[in-house]
Amino acid sequence: MKPAITPSNLEKKLGEEDFIVSKTDASGRITYANRIFMEIAGYPEHELLGVQHNIIRHPDMPRGVFRFMWNTLKAGEEFFGFAKNLCADGAYYWVFANITPDYDKDGQLQGYYSVRRHPPRSAIEVLSPIYKEMLAIENRCSAKEAPDKSLEYLFDVVNHTGAKNYNNLVLSLYKPEGA
């Protein structure tokens, strides 16, 4: 069960050279977490292993983003995106995430492999109001239809930017500082 954590306004920042790495089984339970993940999220290894990865899901993140992420991964494709994550102490941190399905030698899904890195502030400034509107849409809808309705809004935003798809938009926003 996910612990009840009260979010605060304290932001922790991932170092520009840091990489958060985690692996999950096919149902999203954490099977590996690197030291940087444990340090920034504020959990010891024994509190992460075997737990659903959504233990770090911040309530400011729209469910529609995760619906899209799971749809993408279940289609066997890799997912790129920006996420605001919740620390054990209520602080938060932003990441640019790349998640890929992990298959065994016979092509059977074993789980998912995720690498997260420091996001450019410019990307967060673009996405924060989009996520805020997605949450507002979700709050006006029933629980069942909320993720799909907010996802419709996200796809509409993507179409209006001229990006071919969500991944193109997200990758265009990921411009590391100094690059």
C-alpha positions as CSV (number, residue, x, y, z in Angstrom):
1,M,0.0,0.0,0.0
2,K,1.3,3.5,-0.9
3,P,2.1,5.5,2.2
4,A,0.1,8.7,2.8
5,I,2.6,11.6,2.3
6,T,1.7,15.2,2.4
7,P,3.4,17.0,-0.5
8,S,5.4,20.1,0.3
9,N,6.8,22.9,-1.8
10,L,10.4,21.8,-1.3
11,E,12.0,20.9,-4.6
12,K,15.0,18.6,-4.7
13,K,17.0,18.7,-7.9
14,L,18.7,15.9,-9.6
15,G,22.3,16.7,-10.5
16,E,22.9,17.3,-14.2
17,E,25.3,14.3,-14.4
18,D,23.0,12.0,-12.3
19,F,21.0,9.2,-13.6
20,I,18.2,7.5,-11.7
21,V,17.9,3.9,-12.8
22,S,15.2,1.4,-11.8
23,K,13.8,-1.9,-13.0
24,T,10.3,-3.3,-12.4
25,D,8.6,-6.6,-13.1
26,A,5.8,-6.7,-15.6
27,S,3.3,-5.5,-13.1
28,G,5.3,-2.4,-12.2
29,R,6.8,-3.6,-8.9
30,I,10.4,-2.4,-8.3
31,T,13.1,-5.0,-8.6
32,Y,16.1,-2.7,-8.7
33,A,16.7,0.9,-7.6
34,N,20.1,2.6,-7.9
35,R,21.6,4.6,-5.1
36,I,20.7,8.0,-6.7
37,F,17.1,6.9,-6.8
38,M,17.1,6.0,-3.2
39,E,18.9,9.2,-2.2
40,I,16.6,11.7,-4.0
41,A,13.4,9.8,-3.3
42,G,14.4,9.3,0.4
43,Y,13.6,5.6,0.6
44,P,16.0,2.8,1.7
45,E,16.2,-0.1,-0.7
46,H,14.1,-2.4,1.5
47,E,11.2,0.1,1.3
48,L,11.3,0.1,-2.5
49,L,11.9,-3.4,-3.6
50,G,8.7,-5.3,-4.3
51,V,6.6,-2.1,-4.1
52,Q,4.7,-0.5,-7.0
53,H,6.7,2.1,-8.8
54,N,3.9,4.6,-8.3
55,I,5.1,5.0,-4.7
56,I,6.8,8.1,-6.0
57,R,3.8,9.4,-8.0
58,H,3.1,13.1,-7.1
59,P,-0.5,14.2,-6.9
60,D,0.3,17.0,-9.4
61,M,0.8,14.4,-12.1
62,P,-2.3,13.8,-14.3
63,R,-3.5,10.2,-14.6
64,G,-3.7,10.7,-18.3
65,V,0.1,10.9,-18.6
66,F,0.3,7.5,-16.9
67,R,-2.5,6.0,-19.0
68,F,-0.5,7.0,-22.1
69,M,2.8,5.7,-20.7
70,W,1.2,2.3,-19.9
71,N,-0.5,2.2,-23.3
72,T,2.9,2.9,-25.0
73,L,4.8,0.3,-23.0
74,K,2.1,-2.4,-23.4
75,A,2.4,-1.8,-27.2
76,G,6.1,-2.7,-26.9
77,E,7.3,0.8,-27.5
78,E,9.6,3.0,-25.4
79,F,8.2,5.9,-23.5
80,F,9.8,9.4,-23.1
81,G,8.3,11.9,-20.7
82,F,8.6,14.4,-17.9
83,A,7.4,13.6,-14.5
84,K,7.1,15.3,-11.1
85,N,7.9,12.7,-8.5
86,L,7.1,12.7,-4.7
87,C,9.8,12.1,-2.1
88,A,9.3,10.2,1.1
89,D,9.5,13.5,3.1
90,G,6.9,15.3,0.9
91,A,9.4,17.1,-1.3
92,Y,9.3,16.7,-5.1
93,Y,11.7,16.4,-8.0
94,W,11.3,16.6,-11.7
95,V,12.8,14.1,-14.2
96,F,13.1,13.4,-17.9
97,A,12.2,9.7,-18.1
98,N,12.9,7.0,-20.7
99,I,11.2,3.7,-20.0
100,T,11.6,0.6,-22.1
101,P,10.1,-2.9,-22.0
102,D,12.6,-5.6,-21.0
103,Y,12.3,-8.9,-22.8
104,D,14.0,-12.2,-22.2
105,K,15.8,-14.2,-24.9
106,D,12.5,-15.8,-26.0
107,G,10.8,-12.4,-26.4
108,Q,8.7,-12.7,-23.2
109,L,8.2,-9.5,-21.2
110,Q,10.2,-9.5,-18.0
111,G,9.5,-6.0,-16.9
112,Y,10.5,-2.4,-17.5
113,Y,13.8,-0.6,-17.4
114,S,13.7,3.2,-16.6
115,V,16.4,5.8,-16.8
116,R,15.6,9.3,-15.5
117,R,17.8,12.4,-15.8
118,H,17.8,16.0,-14.9
119,P,15.2,17.9,-17.0
120,P,15.7,21.3,-18.5
121,R,13.8,24.0,-16.6
122,S,12.4,25.3,-19.9
123,A,10.6,21.9,-20.5
124,I,9.1,22.1,-17.0
125,E,7.9,25.6,-17.7
126,V,6.1,24.4,-20.9
127,L,4.6,21.2,-19.4
128,S,3.5,22.5,-15.9
129,P,0.5,24.5,-17.2
130,I,-0.4,21.6,-19.5
131,Y,-0.4,19.1,-16.6
132,K,-2.3,21.6,-14.5
133,E,-5.1,21.8,-17.1
134,M,-5.1,18.0,-17.5
135,L,-5.6,17.7,-13.7
136,A,-8.5,20.3,-13.9
137,I,-10.1,18.2,-16.7
138,E,-9.7,15.0,-14.6
139,N,-11.3,16.7,-11.6
140,R,-14.4,17.6,-13.7
141,C,-14.8,14.1,-14.9
142,S,-15.8,10.8,-13.4
143,A,-12.9,8.6,-12.2
144,K,-13.4,6.2,-15.0
145,E,-13.3,8.8,-17.9
146,A,-10.8,11.2,-16.3
147,P,-7.5,9.8,-17.7
148,D,-8.9,9.5,-21.2
149,K,-10.4,13.0,-21.2
150,S,-7.1,14.6,-20.0
151,L,-5.2,12.5,-22.5
152,E,-7.5,13.9,-25.3
153,Y,-6.5,17.4,-24.1
154,L,-2.8,16.4,-24.2
155,F,-3.0,15.0,-27.7
156,D,-4.9,18.2,-28.8
157,V,-2.0,20.3,-27.4
158,V,0.5,18.1,-29.2
159,N,-1.4,18.6,-32.5
160,H,-1.4,22.3,-32.1
161,T,2.3,22.4,-31.6
162,G,2.9,20.9,-35.0
163,A,4.8,17.9,-33.5
164,K,4.1,14.6,-35.2
165,N,3.4,12.9,-31.9
166,Y,3.9,13.1,-28.2
167,N,7.4,11.6,-28.3
168,N,8.5,14.2,-30.8
169,L,7.2,17.0,-28.6
170,V,8.8,15.7,-25.5
171,L,12.1,15.0,-27.2
172,S,12.1,18.5,-28.6
173,L,11.7,19.9,-25.1
174,Y,14.6,17.9,-23.8
175,K,17.5,20.2,-24.5
176,P,20.1,19.7,-21.8
177,E,21.5,23.0,-20.4
178,G,24.7,23.9,-22.3
179,A,23.8,21.7,-25.3
